[in-house]
Amino acid sequence: MSQAQAIALTNARLVLADRVEPGALLVRDGVIAGIGTIDLPAGVETVDCGGRLLAPGIVDFGVFAVDREACRRGGIVRVALMPDQRPVLDDPGVVQRAALVGRPDLWIHPIAAATRGLMGQDLAEMAFCIEAGARAVGTGRRWIADSGVMAKLFAYASDLGLTVVTHAEDGGLTHGAVATHGETATRLGLPSAPAMAEALAVARDLLLAEESGARLHLRQVTTAAALDLVRAAKRRGVAVTCGITPAHLHLSDIAVSDFRTFAHLSPPLRDEADRRACLAAIADGTIDILSSGHDPHGPEEKRLPFADSSAGMAGAETLLPLALMLVRDGLCTLDRLFQLLATNPAKALGLDTGRLAVGLPADLLLFDDRAPVRITGDAFASAGNTPFDGLPVEGKALRLWKGGRALS
C-alpha cells in the first residue's frame, strides 16, 4: 500500500488513550483520518481485524542494537537508540546516519552521547547532534561520577530543552560487580554491589535536575528505595520520568542461580522485595515507560563464566507478550499499558505520536492478546540470549503499519 492510498481497518478493538472500545480506523495519506464509526470512502482498501486489538505501534525507548526484523516481529515501529554504538553517537554525522539507517520500516531516534566518547569528562556537541536528528542526550551504559560535569550537562540540556537520559548506578559501588549483593550472589561467589547504589545515583541526578529545571529520564529504576525518591521528586514537581524492562518486573536475582548468563543484566536483577516494589510502581503510576532493553549478545559473549560474560538480553521480540502479563495480573489496564509502551516514550522523545488520534501518524499494531506463544531464543531474528527462553506466554503481533504502510 502506498502512503497516498486510503485504508480502513474495521471490526477492531481500539486501544485508545483512556479506554478500549470496538470500532474502526481510517488511514489516509499516512495519517489517521477517522476513528470509531467511519464512513468508508469509495474504493478504499479494507482490512477486517476480526475483533483483534488495534493499538499504536510500540516506541521502544533505549535499545542498544538496531534489529529491524526483531522489531517488526515485536510490534515496534520506533526505537530510541542508545549512544553506545561503534562509533559513539557523539558526532553530528554519526547521529544523522544512525537516524536514517532503519527507514522506511523502522524509525530510529538517536540519543546523543552527553560526553565525548561517553567517557564522562568533556561535554559533547549536543546542540549540533540535536540538529542532526538526536531526540535526547544520555550517559549510555555508564554513570558519570563527576557531579560537576553532570551539573554542566543538566544546565546545558535545560537551555536546549533536552531530556537527559541517565544510567542510575553509583559506579564507585558497582565497579566490577555483576550481581546485586544478597543471598544469591553470596552463595554463587559472584562480585556484587549493594542495591543502594541505584538510589545514590538517582538522588544526585534528581537534585541536579531540580536545580537546573532540565527534564530527566532515568532509563531503568529497579529498587524500592530509588522508586521512593522518584515519587517524592514528582510530588515536588521535578520533571522526571523513569523506565523499566519486563525482566526486572518478572524476574528476581534467583534467576542467576546455576550461573545463568542469560540473566546477567545491567542493572542486575534485584531481590524479591525490590521486584515487588517495581510491580507496585507500575500499578501506582510511578513508572512511566516500559521498554525492552534490547541488547543482544551471541554465544561468544554469553557462554562464558558469569563474571566474564556480557550484560544484556535480546528483548524486542518478547516485549509485547511479557508486557501483557501485567494486564492479566491486574496491575494495569490495556490502555495504561500502551501509555507505557507507546504514548509516554514518544512524549519523552518530543514526538507527537504513540496514540490513536486523528491527525497523528498511522503507526499501528494489530495483535492477539490471547495467542499462545512459547518464547524460543533459537528462533529469534537477533541473538537469542533471553532469560525467558522456554516460557509459555500469550500475545502476538499480527500486523504492523508504519505511517500507513504495511510492514507485515
C-alpha positions as CSV (number, residue, x, y, z in Angstrom):
1,M,0.0,0.0,0.0
2,S,1.4,3.4,-0.9
3,Q,1.0,6.2,1.5
4,A,-1.3,8.1,-0.8
5,Q,-3.9,5.3,-0.6
6,A,-6.6,5.1,2.0
7,I,-7.1,2.0,4.2
8,A,-9.9,1.2,6.6
9,L,-9.3,-1.2,9.5
10,T,-12.7,-2.5,10.6
11,N,-14.0,-4.8,13.3
12,A,-11.3,-3.9,15.7
13,R,-11.0,-3.3,19.4
14,L,-9.3,0.1,19.6
15,V,-6.8,0.7,22.3
16,L,-7.4,4.5,22.9
17,A,-5.7,6.8,25.4
18,D,-8.2,6.1,28.2
19,R,-10.2,3.1,27.2
20,V,-10.6,0.1,24.8
21,E,-13.7,0.1,22.6
22,P,-14.9,-1.6,19.4
23,G,-14.7,0.4,16.2
24,A,-12.9,1.1,13.0
25,L,-10.0,3.3,12.0
26,L,-9.4,5.1,8.7
27,V,-6.0,6.0,7.4
28,R,-5.4,8.5,4.6
29,D,-2.0,9.8,3.3
30,G,-0.2,8.0,6.1
31,V,-2.1,9.6,9.0
32,I,-5.2,8.6,11.0
33,A,-8.2,10.3,9.4
34,G,-11.0,8.8,11.4
35,I,-11.7,6.7,14.5
36,G,-14.7,4.8,15.8
37,T,-17.7,4.8,13.4
38,I,-16.4,5.9,10.0
39,D,-17.8,6.3,6.5
40,L,-15.9,4.1,4.1
41,P,-14.7,6.1,1.0
42,A,-15.3,4.5,-2.4
43,G,-12.6,2.1,-3.4
44,V,-10.9,2.1,0.0
45,E,-8.8,-0.9,0.9
46,T,-10.4,-2.7,3.8
47,V,-8.8,-4.9,6.5
48,D,-11.1,-6.9,8.7
49,C,-9.3,-7.1,12.1
50,G,-11.5,-9.9,13.2
51,G,-12.2,-8.4,16.6
52,R,-8.5,-8.2,17.5
53,L,-6.8,-5.4,19.3
54,L,-5.6,-2.4,17.3
55,A,-3.1,-0.2,19.2
56,P,-0.4,2.4,18.5
57,G,2.8,0.8,17.3
58,I,5.3,0.4,20.2
59,V,8.0,3.0,20.7
60,D,10.9,1.2,22.3
61,F,13.0,3.6,24.5
62,G,16.6,2.7,24.9
63,V,17.8,-0.1,22.6
64,F,21.4,-0.9,22.1
65,A,21.2,-2.5,18.7
66,V,19.1,-2.0,15.6
67,D,17.3,-5.2,14.6
68,R,14.6,-4.4,12.1
69,E,13.2,-7.9,11.8
70,A,13.1,-8.4,15.6
71,C,11.3,-5.0,16.0
72,R,8.8,-6.0,13.2
73,R,8.0,-9.3,15.0
74,G,7.6,-7.4,18.3
75,G,5.2,-4.7,17.0
76,I,7.9,-2.0,17.4
77,V,7.8,0.9,14.9
78,R,10.2,3.4,16.5
79,V,13.2,3.0,18.7
80,A,15.3,5.4,20.8
81,L,18.9,4.2,20.1
82,M,21.3,4.4,22.9
83,P,24.6,6.3,22.3
84,D,26.8,3.2,23.0
85,Q,27.4,2.4,19.3
86,R,30.5,2.0,17.2
87,P,31.3,4.8,16.7
88,V,29.8,6.5,19.7
89,L,26.9,8.8,18.9
90,D,28.8,12.0,19.8
91,D,29.2,13.5,16.4
92,P,26.5,15.0,14.2
93,G,27.5,13.0,11.1
94,V,27.3,9.7,13.1
95,V,23.9,10.7,14.6
96,Q,22.5,11.6,11.2
97,R,23.5,8.3,9.7
98,A,22.0,6.4,12.7
99,A,18.7,8.3,12.3
100,L,18.3,7.3,8.7
101,V,19.5,3.7,8.6
102,G,16.3,2.0,9.5
103,R,13.8,3.8,7.3
104,P,11.2,3.3,6.0
105,D,10.4,0.2,8.1
106,L,11.8,1.4,11.4
107,W,12.2,5.0,12.7
108,I,15.4,5.4,14.7
109,H,15.6,8.3,17.1
110,P,19.2,8.5,18.4
111,I,20.1,9.5,21.9
112,A,23.2,11.5,21.6
113,A,26.2,11.0,23.9
114,A,26.3,13.5,26.7
115,T,30.1,13.4,26.8
116,R,32.7,12.8,24.2
117,G,33.3,9.1,23.7
118,L,30.9,8.5,26.7
119,M,34.0,9.0,28.9
120,G,32.2,11.2,31.4
121,Q,34.6,14.1,31.1
122,D,34.1,16.7,28.3
123,L,30.6,17.6,27.1
124,A,29.8,16.5,23.6
125,E,28.5,18.9,20.9
126,M,24.9,18.3,22.0
127,A,23.3,21.2,20.1
128,F,24.8,20.0,16.8
129,C,23.8,16.4,17.4
130,I,20.2,17.6,18.0
131,E,20.2,19.4,14.7
132,A,21.4,16.2,13.1
133,G,18.4,14.2,14.4
134,A,19.1,13.2,18.0
135,R,16.0,13.4,20.3
136,A,17.7,13.4,23.7
137,V,21.1,13.2,25.3
138,G,22.3,10.3,27.5
139,T,25.1,8.9,29.6
140,G,24.8,5.5,27.9
141,R,25.6,2.4,29.9
142,R,27.8,4.3,32.3
143,W,27.3,6.5,35.3
144,I,29.1,9.9,35.2
145,A,30.9,10.1,38.5
146,D,31.9,13.8,38.2
147,S,29.0,15.8,39.7
148,G,30.5,19.0,38.2
149,V,30.2,17.5,34.7
150,M,26.6,16.4,35.4
151,A,25.7,19.9,36.7
152,K,27.0,21.4,33.4
153,L,25.2,18.7,31.4
154,F,21.8,19.5,33.1
155,A,22.3,23.3,32.7
156,Y,23.2,22.9,29.0
157,A,20.3,20.5,28.4
158,S,17.9,22.9,30.2
159,D,18.9,25.7,27.9
160,L,18.4,23.4,24.8
161,G,15.1,22.0,26.1
162,L,16.5,18.4,26.0
163,T,15.8,15.4,28.1
164,V,18.8,13.9,29.9
165,V,18.7,10.1,29.9
166,T,20.9,8.6,32.7
167,H,22.1,5.3,33.9
168,A,21.4,5.2,37.6
169,E,24.1,3.2,39.4
170,D,26.9,4.7,41.5
171,G,30.0,3.4,39.8
172,G,32.1,3.7,42.9
173,L,30.0,0.9,44.4
174,T,29.2,-1.1,41.3
175,H,32.7,-1.2,39.7
176,G,33.5,-4.9,38.9
177,A,30.1,-6.1,40.2
178,V,27.9,-8.4,38.2
179,A,25.1,-9.1,40.6
180,T,23.1,-7.5,43.4
181,H,24.6,-8.1,46.9
182,G,22.5,-10.7,48.7
183,E,22.0,-14.4,49.4
184,T,22.2,-15.5,45.7
185,A,25.3,-13.6,44.9
186,T,27.0,-14.7,48.1
187,R,26.1,-18.4,47.6
188,L,27.4,-18.2,44.0
189,G,30.5,-16.2,44.9
190,L,29.7,-13.5,42.4
191,P,31.2,-10.0,42.7
192,S,28.3,-7.9,43.8
193,A,27.2,-4.4,44.7
194,P,24.5,-3.2,47.2
195,A,21.1,-2.2,45.7
196,M,21.5,1.2,47.3
197,A,24.0,2.1,44.5
198,E,21.0,2.8,42.4
199,A,19.3,5.1,45.0
200,L,22.5,7.1,45.5
201,A,22.8,7.8,41.8
202,V,19.1,8.6,41.4
203,A,19.2,11.1,44.4
204,R,22.1,13.0,42.9
205,D,20.5,13.2,39.4
206,L,17.1,14.2,40.8
207,L,18.7,17.1,42.8
208,L,20.6,18.3,39.7
209,A,17.6,18.1,37.5
210,E,15.5,20.0,40.1
211,E,18.1,22.7,40.4
212,S,18.5,23.2,36.6
213,G,14.9,22.7,35.6
214,A,16.0,20.1,33.0
215,R,14.0,17.1,32.1
216,L,15.4,13.8,33.4
217,H,14.6,10.3,32.3
218,L,16.0,7.5,34.5
219,R,16.2,4.7,31.9
220,Q,15.8,1.9,34.5
221,V,14.8,2.2,38.1
222,T,14.7,-1.2,39.8
223,T,14.8,-0.8,43.6
224,A,12.2,0.3,46.2
225,A,14.5,3.0,47.6
226,A,15.1,4.6,44.2
227,L,11.4,4.5,43.3
228,D,10.5,6.2,46.6
229,L,12.9,9.0,45.6
230,V,11.2,9.3,42.2
231,R,7.8,9.5,43.8
232,A,8.9,12.3,46.1
233,A,10.5,14.2,43.3
234,K,7.4,14.0,41.2
235,R,5.3,15.4,44.1
236,R,7.8,18.3,44.2
237,G,7.2,19.0,40.5
238,V,10.6,17.8,39.2
239,A,10.4,17.0,35.5
240,V,11.4,13.3,35.9
241,T,10.3,10.1,34.3
242,C,11.6,6.6,34.8
243,G,11.5,3.3,33.0
244,I,12.0,-0.4,33.5
245,T,12.2,-3.6,31.5
246,P,10.0,-6.7,31.8
247,A,13.0,-8.7,33.1
248,H,13.1,-6.6,36.3
249,L,9.4,-7.0,36.7
250,H,9.1,-10.7,36.2
251,L,12.5,-12.0,37.5
252,S,14.4,-11.7,40.7
253,D,18.1,-12.4,41.3
254,I,17.2,-16.1,41.9
255,A,17.2,-16.3,38.1
256,V,21.0,-16.2,38.0
257,S,21.2,-19.4,40.0
258,D,23.3,-22.1,38.3
259,F,25.3,-19.1,36.8
260,R,22.7,-18.5,34.0
261,T,24.5,-15.8,32.0
262,F,21.3,-15.1,30.0
263,A,20.1,-13.5,33.3
264,H,23.3,-11.3,33.5
265,L,21.7,-7.9,33.0
266,S,22.6,-4.2,33.7
267,P,21.4,-3.1,36.2
268,P,21.5,-6.6,37.7
269,L,18.3,-8.4,38.8
270,R,17.2,-7.5,42.3
271,D,15.8,-9.4,45.2
272,E,12.2,-10.3,45.5
273,A,11.2,-7.4,47.7
274,D,12.6,-4.9,45.1
275,R,10.9,-6.8,42.3
276,R,7.5,-6.5,44.1
277,A,8.2,-2.8,44.7
278,C,8.6,-2.4,40.9
279,L,5.3,-4.1,40.3
280,A,3.7,-1.7,42.7
281,A,5.3,1.2,40.9
282,I,3.6,0.0,37.7
283,A,0.3,-0.1,39.4
284,D,0.5,3.3,41.1
285,G,1.9,5.1,38.0
286,T,5.4,5.9,39.3
287,I,7.0,4.0,36.4
288,D,6.3,5.9,33.1
289,I,8.0,3.8,30.4
290,L,8.2,0.0,29.7
291,S,11.0,-0.9,27.3
292,S,12.7,-4.0,26.0
293,G,16.3,-3.0,26.9
294,H,17.2,-4.8,23.7
295,D,20.9,-5.7,23.9
296,P,21.5,-9.0,22.1
297,H,24.8,-10.9,22.5
298,G,25.9,-14.0,20.8
299,P,27.3,-17.2,22.4
300,E,30.9,-15.8,22.2
301,E,29.8,-13.2,24.8
302,K,27.3,-15.2,26.8
303,R,28.6,-18.7,27.1
304,L,31.4,-17.7,29.4
305,P,31.9,-17.8,33.2
306,F,29.2,-15.5,34.6
307,A,31.6,-12.7,35.7
308,D,33.2,-12.7,32.2
309,S,30.0,-12.6,30.2
310,S,28.4,-9.5,28.7
311,A,25.4,-8.0,30.5
312,G,22.3,-7.7,28.4
313,M,19.4,-9.6,26.8
314,A,17.5,-9.7,23.5
315,G,14.2,-8.1,24.3
316,A,12.5,-6.7,21.2
317,E,10.5,-9.8,20.3
318,T,9.3,-10.5,23.8
319,L,8.3,-7.0,24.9
320,L,4.7,-7.3,24.0
321,P,3.8,-10.7,25.5
322,L,5.8,-10.0,28.7
323,A,4.1,-6.6,29.0
324,L,0.7,-8.2,28.6
325,M,1.4,-10.3,31.7
326,L,0.9,-7.1,33.7
327,V,-2.6,-6.7,32.3
328,R,-3.5,-10.3,33.1
329,D,-2.1,-9.9,36.6
330,G,-4.4,-6.9,37.2
331,L,-1.5,-4.4,37.6
332,C,-2.6,-2.1,34.7
333,T,-5.3,-1.9,32.0
334,L,-4.6,-2.3,28.3
335,D,-4.9,1.5,27.7
336,R,-2.5,2.2,30.5
337,L,-0.1,-0.5,29.1
338,F,0.1,1.3,25.8
339,Q,0.8,4.6,27.6
340,L,3.9,2.8,29.0
341,L,4.8,1.2,25.6
342,A,4.0,4.0,23.1
343,T,2.5,7.3,24.4
344,N,5.0,8.1,27.2
345,P,8.1,7.0,25.2
346,A,7.0,9.2,22.3
347,K,6.4,12.1,24.7
348,A,9.8,11.7,26.3
349,L,11.3,11.9,22.8
350,G,9.3,15.0,21.9
351,L,7.3,13.1,19.2
352,D,3.6,13.7,18.5
353,T,2.7,10.0,18.0
354,G,2.2,6.9,20.1
355,R,-1.6,7.4,20.3
356,L,-4.6,6.6,18.2
357,A,-5.9,10.1,17.4
358,V,-7.0,11.9,14.2
359,G,-4.1,13.7,12.6
360,L,-1.3,11.6,14.1
361,P,0.9,9.2,12.1
362,A,-0.7,5.9,11.3
363,D,1.8,3.8,13.3
364,L,-0.4,0.8,14.1
365,L,-0.2,-2.6,15.7
366,L,-2.8,-5.3,15.3
367,F,-2.3,-8.0,17.9
368,D,-3.9,-11.0,19.5
369,D,-3.6,-10.8,23.3
370,R,-4.6,-14.4,23.8
371,A,-2.5,-16.1,21.2
372,P,-0.4,-18.8,22.9
373,V,3.4,-18.4,22.3
374,R,6.4,-20.2,23.7
375,I,9.5,-18.0,23.8
376,T,12.2,-19.7,21.9
377,G,15.5,-17.9,21.8
378,D,16.9,-20.0,19.0
379,A,14.1,-18.7,16.7
380,F,14.8,-15.0,17.4
381,A,15.7,-12.7,14.5
382,S,18.6,-11.4,16.6
383,A,20.8,-13.3,19.0
384,G,18.6,-15.4,21.3
385,N,20.0,-14.5,24.7
386,T,16.8,-14.3,26.7
387,P,16.3,-15.3,30.3
388,F,12.7,-16.2,29.3
389,D,13.7,-19.0,26.9
390,G,11.1,-21.7,27.0
391,L,8.5,-19.6,28.9
392,P,4.9,-20.1,27.6
393,V,3.2,-16.7,27.2
394,E,0.2,-15.1,25.5
395,G,0.3,-12.2,23.0
396,K,1.4,-12.0,19.4
397,A,1.8,-9.1,16.9
398,L,-0.2,-9.9,13.8
399,R,0.2,-6.9,11.5
400,L,2.1,-3.7,11.7
401,W,1.8,-0.4,9.8
402,K,4.4,2.5,9.8
403,G,2.9,5.7,8.5
404,G,0.1,3.8,6.9
405,R,2.5,1.5,5.1
406,A,2.0,-2.2,5.9
407,L,5.1,-3.9,7.3
408,S,3.6,-7.3,8.0
